[in-house]
Amino acid sequence: MSHAHAHSEGPSAESLALNHEVSDARSTPVIWGLVIVFGTLLLAFVLMGLVLALTTGSITDASNTLRNDEVTQLQLPPAPRLEQNPRIDGDRIITEAKERLESYGWVNERAGRAHIPIERAMELLIEHGLDAGK
C-alpha cells in the first residue's frame, strides 16, 4: 500500500529537478490520428475502385481505327533511323567504293572530269609527280 500512497503524492522533487516527464502520454489523440489516417486510406481505395470500375469498360472497348501500316508508321522513330541490317549495308557501301576505285567513269561529264582506277592514278603520280595534275 505504501507504493500506492507514494504515487498519489505527485512527482518527486528529484524528478522535477531533472526535467523528467511526470505524466503519461494521452492515448486519445493518437487513437484519433490513426482512425483518421486509416479512414482516409480506405476512402481513397474505395474512390479509386469506383473510378476504375466506371472507366474500364470505355478503355477496353475502344476499337482501333488505324490501318496496320499507319500503326507501324506511328511506332517507327523519326529519321534518321539505325540501319536495319548494318552488315548488308556495310558490304554494299564497300562494294560500291571498290567499284569506283577500280573503274573508269565520269565524275562530271560536262566539265570533263573523270575518275580512273586508283592503281592507274598511283602509277601516273609516280611517273609525272604532283605538279602534273595542275
Secondary structure by P-SEA (a helix, b strand, c coil): caaaaaaaccccaaaaaaccccccccaaaaaaaaaaaaaaaaaaaaaaaaaaaacaaaaaaccccccaaaaaaaaccccccccccaaaaaaaaaaaaaaaacbbbbcccccccccccaaaaaaaaaaccccccc
